Amino acid sequence: MKNLVILIVLVMGFTLTANGQKVAPESVKKAFAQKYATAKSVKWASEEANEWEAEFVIDGKEMSASYDNTGKWLESETEISSKEIPAAVSATLTKEFAGYKTGEMSLLESPEMKGYEIALTKEKSTLEVVIDVTGKVLKNKTVTKKTEK
């Protein structure tokens, strides 16, 4: 009987946790709906204890937006192609990251900045860089090291 009670409590705990991570607070949903009224295929996930991320599509573009529990917008990302990168950002990539191949690219926007997040690979290394609209590198982080097989 004791084991049954423990099992029921565990199942209820997992169920509540799973549901809690998929249902964004109303304040978050309302703020999202105001900013992205035409969003389609919206999927919510809890990023951290006080952060929610919506993944969605607008005009065929895959996007994501993050909010805190109060509904304050934190940032948005929009997947883009290399053709959508401004000349200043392309010049920085050519000058400072010669020999790297570009991977996924996103337009990154937050209340503090607007820039481009770009995955770069060269031989065994992968970088994630953020470059602002003027071409200034804001972030340059090694993401993974590839191992030879």
C-alpha positions as CSV (number, residue, x, y, z in Angstrom):
1,M,0.0,0.0,0.0
2,K,2.8,2.4,0.9
3,N,4.5,1.7,-2.5
4,L,1.2,2.4,-4.3
5,V,0.9,5.8,-2.5
6,I,4.4,6.7,-3.4
7,L,3.9,5.7,-7.0
8,I,0.7,7.8,-7.3
9,V,2.5,10.8,-5.8
10,L,5.3,10.5,-8.3
11,V,3.0,10.1,-11.2
12,M,1.0,13.2,-10.1
13,G,4.3,15.1,-9.7
14,F,5.5,14.2,-13.2
15,T,2.1,15.1,-14.7
16,L,2.0,18.5,-13.0
17,T,5.5,19.3,-14.0
18,A,4.9,18.3,-17.6
19,N,1.7,20.3,-17.8
20,G,3.3,23.3,-16.1
21,Q,6.0,23.4,-18.7
22,K,3.6,23.5,-21.6
23,V,1.0,26.0,-20.5
24,A,2.3,29.6,-20.5
25,P,0.7,32.1,-18.1
26,E,-2.1,34.2,-19.5
27,S,0.1,37.3,-19.2
28,V,2.7,35.7,-21.4
29,K,0.1,34.6,-24.0
30,K,-1.5,38.0,-24.1
31,A,1.8,39.8,-24.6
32,F,2.7,37.3,-27.3
33,A,-0.6,37.8,-29.1
34,Q,-0.2,41.5,-29.1
35,K,3.3,41.4,-30.6
36,Y,2.7,38.5,-33.0
37,A,-1.0,38.6,-33.9
38,T,-0.5,36.6,-37.2
39,A,1.6,33.8,-35.7
40,K,0.7,30.2,-36.7
41,S,1.6,26.8,-35.2
42,V,2.6,28.3,-31.8
43,K,4.3,25.8,-29.5
44,W,5.2,26.9,-25.9
45,A,8.0,25.6,-23.7
46,S,9.4,26.6,-20.4
47,E,13.0,27.6,-20.9
48,E,13.9,28.3,-17.3
49,A,11.9,28.9,-14.0
50,N,11.0,32.4,-15.2
51,E,11.2,32.2,-18.9
52,W,8.9,31.0,-21.7
53,E,9.6,30.5,-25.3
54,A,7.1,30.3,-28.2
55,E,8.2,28.7,-31.4
56,F,5.9,29.8,-34.3
57,V,5.7,30.7,-38.0
58,I,4.9,34.0,-39.6
59,D,4.8,34.4,-43.4
60,G,6.6,31.1,-43.8
61,K,9.5,32.1,-41.5
62,E,10.3,30.0,-38.4
63,M,10.6,32.2,-35.4
64,S,10.9,32.1,-31.6
65,A,10.2,34.6,-28.9
66,S,11.0,34.6,-25.2
67,Y,9.1,36.2,-22.4
68,D,9.4,36.2,-18.6
69,N,6.4,35.1,-16.4
70,T,5.0,38.6,-16.3
71,G,4.7,38.8,-20.1
72,K,7.8,41.0,-20.6
73,W,9.3,40.4,-24.0
74,L,13.0,39.3,-23.7
75,E,14.1,38.5,-27.2
76,S,13.0,37.1,-30.6
77,E,14.8,35.1,-33.3
78,T,13.9,34.8,-37.0
79,E,15.6,32.2,-39.2
80,I,17.0,34.0,-42.3
81,S,19.1,33.1,-45.3
82,S,22.5,34.4,-46.2
83,K,20.9,36.8,-48.7
84,E,19.3,38.6,-45.8
85,I,22.5,39.5,-44.1
86,P,23.4,43.2,-44.4
87,A,26.7,44.2,-46.1
88,A,28.3,45.3,-42.8
89,V,27.7,41.9,-41.2
90,S,29.0,40.1,-44.4
91,A,32.1,42.3,-44.3
92,T,32.8,41.3,-40.7
93,L,32.3,37.6,-41.5
94,T,34.7,37.9,-44.4
95,K,37.4,39.8,-42.5
96,E,37.2,38.2,-39.0
97,F,36.1,34.7,-39.8
98,A,37.9,33.9,-43.0
99,G,37.7,30.2,-43.9
100,Y,34.6,29.5,-41.8
101,K,31.5,28.2,-43.4
102,T,28.2,29.7,-42.4
103,G,25.4,27.5,-41.0
104,E,22.1,28.5,-39.4
105,M,21.5,32.3,-39.4
106,S,19.0,34.2,-37.4
107,L,17.9,37.8,-36.9
108,L,18.2,38.4,-33.2
109,E,16.2,41.2,-31.5
110,S,15.8,42.2,-27.9
111,P,14.9,45.4,-26.1
112,E,18.6,46.2,-26.0
113,M,19.8,45.3,-29.5
114,K,19.3,44.0,-33.0
115,G,21.8,41.7,-34.6
116,Y,22.5,38.5,-36.3
117,E,23.3,35.1,-34.7
118,I,25.3,32.9,-37.0
119,A,26.7,29.4,-36.7
120,L,30.2,29.1,-38.2
121,T,32.2,25.9,-38.8
122,K,35.9,25.4,-39.7
123,E,37.6,22.0,-39.5
124,K,37.0,20.7,-36.0
125,S,35.4,23.8,-34.4
126,T,32.0,25.4,-34.4
127,L,31.4,28.9,-33.3
128,E,28.3,30.9,-32.5
129,V,28.7,34.6,-33.2
130,V,26.4,37.5,-32.7
131,I,27.1,40.6,-34.9
132,D,25.1,43.8,-34.6
133,V,23.7,45.7,-37.6
134,T,26.9,47.8,-37.8
135,G,29.1,44.8,-38.1
136,K,30.5,44.8,-34.5
137,V,31.0,41.3,-33.0
138,L,29.0,41.1,-29.8
139,K,29.5,37.4,-29.0
140,N,32.0,34.8,-30.2
141,K,31.5,31.5,-28.5
142,T,32.9,28.1,-29.2
143,V,29.9,25.7,-29.3
144,T,31.4,22.3,-30.0
145,K,34.5,20.5,-30.9
146,K,34.0,17.8,-33.6
147,T,35.9,14.6,-33.1
148,E,37.4,12.6,-35.9
149,K,35.9,9.2,-36.6
